[in-house]
Amino acid sequence: MTTGRVLRRGVVLGFGALWWWAVARLLLVPDAGAVEGAVAAGGWGLSLLPVHCMPKARAEGALAAGRWRRTWRVSNARRFTDGA
């Protein structure tokens, strides 16, 4: 492994340990405060971000732009012209 990869994994593990510490303190310690809440909420919020992003043109199985719009337009036109 390269030094950069080891460093990144160490940082991720450190932040993960910090998040678990904050969550455990919130659950187990009656006087846990705003710092623990902020760390726990911030870590949870970061987990919602799409981390593995790539341009749509390179994504496997990506749909072309406007595909849904064209599909809805055609299906609505058929529905109204077929008498249904």
PyMOL commands that set and color helices and strands:
alter all, ss='L'
color gray80, all
select helices_A, chain A and resi 3-28+34-47+67-81
alter helices_A, ss='H'
color red, helices_A
deselect
rebuild
show_as cartoon
